[in-house]
Amino acid sequence: MRAVVQRVSRAQVRVDGRVTGEIGAGLMVLLGVAVNDAEPDAEQIASKIAGLRIFQDDAGLMNRSVHEMGGGVLLVSQFTLHGDARKGRRPSFITAAREELARPLYERVGMLLEREGLNVGYGEFGAHMDVELVNDGPVTILLDSKRLF
């Protein structure tokens, strides 16, 4: 499972002009599920997202989590995070999970974040979405449940 986590001052997702999810300050998370992902990957990614200390404390250090600063999470599925563009010019998406696996794991990550007490907004799985955000910092963190960066 892969995630691109961005610290934002605000973020919003629209589908066909309708807002499906939005947050103020918090984390914008683009989440990709791989063909070999399972429940432990969802648990690991959700725990990492909830506990990331990338918000400033009173001393100006990145020392607070999204929960500690009272922020929200906007969770958006994005299969293209598993695109492999090492060969040629057109990415291969063979490692991206199909909907029957990806959707339940995506929803599981959201549920686990909600259990942490976080306000979670959602994109619409499988839809063409317009994602708007203001990256605060900028701060962007890459997560992968199977690899180190």
GUBAFI-743073 format. One line per field, with one value per residue (C-alpha): residue number from 0; x, y, z; residue in one letter. Coordinates in steps of 0.02 Angstrom, whole numbers. Each point is the difference from the previous one (the first is absolute). Example, Ala and Ser with C-alpha at 12.3 -4.5 7.8 and 13.67 -1.06 7.14 Angstrom:
2
num = [0;1] $
x = [615;69] $
y = [-225;172] $
z = [390;-33] $
residuo = [A;S] $
END
This chain:
149
num = [0;1;2;3;4;5;6;7;8;9;10;11;12;13;14;15;16;17;18;19;20;21;22;23;24;25;26;27;28;29;30;31;32;33;34;35;36;37;38;39;40;41;42;43;44;45;46;47;48;49;50;51;52;53;54;55;56;57;58;59;60;61;62;63;64;65;66;67;68;69;70;71;72;73;74;75;76;77;78;79;80;81;82;83;84;85;86;87;88;89;90;91;92;93;94;95;96;97;98;99;100;101;102;103;104;105;106;107;108;109;110;111;112;113;114;115;116;117;118;119;120;121;122;123;124;125;126;127;128;129;130;131;132;133;134;135;136;137;138;139;140;141;142;143;144;145;146;147;148] $
x = [0;67;-48;50;-35;-4;-19;-134;-86;-154;-50;-155;-57;-137;-84;-108;-1;-62;112;30;124;90;105;81;175;60;61;-41;34;8;-11;44;-34;111;-49;93;-70;-106;-71;172;50;-157;34;181;-38;-145;106;143;-115;-84;165;108;74;9;-93;91;4;17;188;-28;59;-95;-52;-190;-114;-159;-99;98;-30;-185;10;-92;51;-60;22;0;29;131;50;130;116;43;44;169;80;176;-19;-68;-111;-166;-12;-51;-132;8;45;-153;-141;-168;-153;-58;160;42;-168;-18;180;-19;-160;87;137;-134;-92;162;38;-176;28;151;-123;43;-124;18;-62;-1;20;-113;81;23;-68;87;33;53;117;44;120;115;159;61;189;10;6;-22;40;3;-57;8;-50;124;151;119;34] $
y = [0;171;170;177;102;189;123;121;156;-58;-131;-47;-135;26;-124;73;167;-79;6;-177;45;148;47;154;-21;-179;-135;-31;-186;-78;-189;-139;-184;-135;-174;-78;113;-65;53;19;127;102;-4;51;145;65;-6;90;135;30;8;101;145;131;145;137;9;160;1;-9;-180;-135;-91;-18;-125;44;-61;110;155;-37;-20;-108;-125;3;-177;-24;-164;11;-158;96;0;-177;55;-65;118;-73;-69;98;152;-77;-60;-178;-22;-190;13;109;-99;-18;77;-160;2;186;73;-100;37;185;5;-95;132;134;-96;-26;186;39;-121;106;142;90;92;-87;66;-110;5;-112;-166;-29;170;137;127;181;14;171;30;127;-89;77;13;-84;-163;-163;-174;-163;-159;-180;-149;-114;108;124;163] $
z = [0;-46;63;-42;156;-14;143;-56;59;-96;-128;-98;-123;-128;-117;-139;93;163;155;64;136;73;149;74;71;2;-119;-181;-32;-173;27;-121;33;-77;-58;147;137;143;169;84;-134;34;187;-23;-118;107;157;-85;-72;168;93;-121;95;-137;79;94;188;102;-34;-189;-14;-96;156;-3;-85;-93;149;122;-104;-26;-188;-125;-132;-180;-70;-189;-92;-136;-93;-102;152;-55;-176;-56;-127;1;-177;-145;15;49;181;38;135;19;186;38;80;-86;80;88;106;-1;53;163;51;-42;103;140;10;16;135;98;-9;61;145;46;25;-161;-109;-169;-166;-154;-186;-105;-38;-187;-51;-97;139;8;149;67;143;77;53;163;3;-121;96;-96;68;-99;87;-61;105;-88;-45;74;-90] $
residuo = [M;R;A;V;V;Q;R;V;S;R;A;Q;V;R;V;D;G;R;V;T;G;E;I;G;A;G;L;M;V;L;L;G;V;A;V;N;D;A;E;P;D;A;E;Q;I;A;S;K;I;A;G;L;R;I;F;Q;D;D;A;G;L;M;N;R;S;V;H;E;M;G;G;G;V;L;L;V;S;Q;F;T;L;H;G;D;A;R;K;G;R;R;P;S;F;I;T;A;A;R;E;E;L;A;R;P;L;Y;E;R;V;G;M;L;L;E;R;E;G;L;N;V;G;Y;G;E;F;G;A;H;M;D;V;E;L;V;N;D;G;P;V;T;I;L;L;D;S;K;R;L;F] $
END
